[in-house]
Amino acid sequence: MLNFAVQIAREAGGLLMQHLGAAKITNKGDIDLVTEADVASENLIIERIRSYYPQHGILAEESGEAVLVGGKRSDWKWIIDPLDGTTNYAHGYPCFCVSIALEHEGVLEIGVVYDPVRDEMFAAERGKGATLNSRTIRVSEVDELNKAMVCTGFPYNVRERPNFAVDFTNFTMAAQAVRRDGSAAIDLAYVACGRFDGFWEDGLNPWDTAAGVLLIQEARGRVTNFDDQPLDIYTAKVLCSNGLIHDAMRAVLRQGPYGRL
């Protein structure tokens, strides 16, 4: 099934590139966009899954959860973001991707993140490691936060969170560098391959994180919530790292508005 996920991610990515610069844009919220490319990509992926795995469930960003056979919930669920980084895409900023994961009985089994601009295919299968364009990847070996480059994202309801930037400010003072690229799935893939050393964000959805979380786990990184508990992808607060700077990142988060101390 990993090869299947890779194939449909590549197809969907090709479709996104065809629409780039010409896709019609509408608003889901004040700053939350959707383009016709999101919908076309999602339709393509769902059609392929229904053709090959008609009994599997699907959780997709634009269409929500679909139970595909007779109202019975399958043990298998595909978790799809057909275009992660929609705002980037709408502005022609070349940082967006397709994210596809497969969950079985609540356990992530397959994760694929495809960046069609750079033709980079990140892929992972539980227990079999993670790859970038078929080459094995590992998280970085940076062991001090002040030597680390970390990344984050801003929630769509940022205007309702006057203190949201506290964590960003604290990490800017503590880390060597902080980035915000606008695509959580790419950010997570970059942690998995060592380009970033850590990532945090509050306000994510399962389709943002599912594939990237498995990539990091299979690349020997660490994934938790802000309280250092095992991550449930259906909760909003995500902390990922190479493992070596994880505790230091948690210490920074405890200073901010979401801190527990």
Stockholm file with secondary structure:
# STOCKHOLM 1.0

chainA/1-261         MLNFAVQIAREAGGLLMQHLGAAKITNKGDIDLVTEADVASENLIIERIRSYYPQHGILAEESGEAVLVGGKRSDWKWIIDPLDGTTNYAHGYPCFCVSIALEHEGVLEIGVVYDPVRDEMFAAERGKGATLNSRTIRVSEVDELNKAMVCTGFPYNVRERPNFAVDFTNFTMAAQAVRRDGSAAIDLAYVACGRFDGFWEDGLNPWDTAAGVLLIQEARGRVTNFDDQPLDIYTAKVLCSNGLIHDAMRAVLRQGPYGRL
#=GR chainA/1-261 SS CHHHHHHHHHHHHHHHHHHTTTCCEEESSSSCEEEHHHHHHHHHHHHHHHHHCTTSEEEETTTEEECCBTTBCCSEEEEEEEEECHHHHHTTCSCCEEEEEEEETTEEEEEEEEETTTTEEEEEETTSCEEETTEECCCCCCCCGGGCEEEECCCTTGGGCTTTHHHHHHHHHHSSEEECCSCHHHHHHHHHTTSSSEEEEESCCHHHHHHHHHHHHHTTCEEECTTSSBCCTTSSEEEEECSSSHHHHHHHHTTSTTCCC
#=GC SS_cons         CHHHHHHHHHHHHHHHHHHTTTCCEEESSSSCEEEHHHHHHHHHHHHHHHHHCTTSEEEETTTEEECCBTTBCCSEEEEEEEEECHHHHHTTCSCCEEEEEEEETTEEEEEEEEETTTTEEEEEETTSCEEETTEECCCCCCCCGGGCEEEECCCTTGGGCTTTHHHHHHHHHHSSEEECCSCHHHHHHHHHTTSSSEEEEESCCHHHHHHHHHHHHHTTCEEECTTSSBCCTTSSEEEEECSSSHHHHHHHHTTSTTCCC
//
